[in-house]
């Protein structure tokens, strides 16, 4: 089932390859650390024109526009969710964020310009399939910022996995602080990653992880407080 969904998302992204968009969210994570599976693929576009063209391609590929979608994503603001039913109650969806990323948890806003400026062409890899695609993906540090600000459990697992590879710690802290109280978010992250349940939660998504690796990642996260 997971393989079917992931294959469908990759086929969808191939259909969209000519358009200008940036991948964020779970699929962006796979470009930087151990791949994890995500049912949704989140992308950002700069304008309505690009949105309309992408929507047309997706509808022709079997996707249906979802009207009541506000509770199905971690985003507020102007976005379009398109879903495809693969049969046997198996579905995939593409969330298209228009002009900005507006987080549900904090109301923090990141403009599409910021997302595009902090993106690059990278290789996207699957978790259950061997296929690779070259697409525009948000860069590591900016993805870390988005995930840190959102700070749900799924985001905390992701930043935990990304932490040892971040490039500019000061830039990250500065960007987070522009949007929300960094210390407040850090305390929430610290509480989660030092809890007894966190290891099982992490491995439930990313698979078995060696204790030395876990300690390395934890140290990288905690160093942000310095």
Secondary structure, 3 states (H helix, E strand, C coil): CHHHHHHHHHHHHHHCCCCCCEEEHHHHHCCCCCCCCCCEEEEEECCHHHHHHHHHHHHHCCCEEECCCCCCCCEECCEEEEEEECCCCCEEEEEEEECEEEECCCCCEEEHHHHHHCEEEEEEECCCCCCEEEEEEECHHHHHHHHHHHCCHHHHHHHHHHHHHCCCHHHHHHHHHHHCCHHHHHHHHHHHHCCCCHHHHHHHHHCCCCHHHHHHHHHHHHHHHC
